[in-house]
């Protein structure tokens, strides 16, 4: 990390920010990547060090339109000049329009607008339990997957099937059980008459970008039909065109009872949503759920602009096309370097398996080459670029990756 230290020393703005951050910011992130982002344009971010960085993280699947998208910037500015916030004691037209738009896109019936993916998943868990309570036959059990990730609140961290996210914060909410991902037999055995919901991601992002098998998804749907449990699909990371379809569940031919989205929905403005079939939506009666900021006019205006841009620019199809191109070129990098053991993913959600568990070092060398990427665990480089990524930019990334692998 000697090069990073030199970079900090050469950037007095960054050095001052790091010193102040270490003194005052809660130690939730620790020492971050030594880049202070000043502005962005398209697929690139610019640091206070004067350098340009190809953004292959996309704000962790958030910046679908890249940076500085004119339609999104205009929508935010125009809405901010009208009204930024009004409480949910009143109607606001953007919230209603977004709910209707999301229902039409998903094939589900109703939406609740939240502020984040964790908040959306909290809402989904409450909705599933509330549904059976209102039937007069309460069920409390949520079957979730090992190595999953659903958020960092107490309930969603407990639902997350990775102990490091929940172990320090007990006692944890009861009612969550975990089964191995892509183990259809274990899933079927775990779902019983006390199960209110089966919660799963169709591509597990935090465990290294690992797609579900069709057989596993079919087994989850069948187990829910057999027991009456609700199928809850977490598309916080996979939704909004990321995997080459608007929602990943389209690829698997399944329509869940409850679907959660966030991340890319606002193009960088915090927003999330719980979508539900009409029957499942009966889990909430007036007063059962709410949000002070959820569905505010500004966030909903941003989301509507994102949806307009996705539709007008054909970004879902582009994610599929560019993702296929990128995976093809990554296969060539793997053959050239011998340092990649697997390329996984769908659309522009890609995991690159690095041999010898040296992903962190590869990530750091990519930074030196002007590329921002994400190391997941010790052996995977995860890329979640804007859906607007061009083939030339994909080639730029592959060139930098090849160099970073050879240098290590």
Buried (B, 14 or more C-beta within 10 A) or exposed (E): EEEBEEBBEEBEEBBEBBEEBEEEEEEEEEEEBBBBBEEBEBBBBBBBBEEEBBBBBBBBBBBBBBBEBEBBBEBBEEBEEEEEEEEBEEEBEBBBBBBEBBBEBBBBBBBBBBBBBBBBBBBBBBBBBBBBBBEEEEBBBBBBBBBBBBBBBBBBBBBBBBEEBBEEEEEBBEBBEBBBBBBBEBBBEBBBEBBBBBBBBBBBBBBBBBBBBEEBBBBBBBBBEEBBBBBBBBBBBBBBBBBBBBBBBBBBEBBBBBBBBBBBBBBBBBBBBBBBBEEBBBBBEEEEBEBEBBBBBBBBBBBBBBBBBBBEBEBBBBBBBBBBBBBEBBEEBBEEBEBBEBBBBBBBBBBBBBBEEBBBBBBBBBBBBBBBBBBBBEBBBBBBBBBBBBEEBBEBBBBBBBBBBEEB
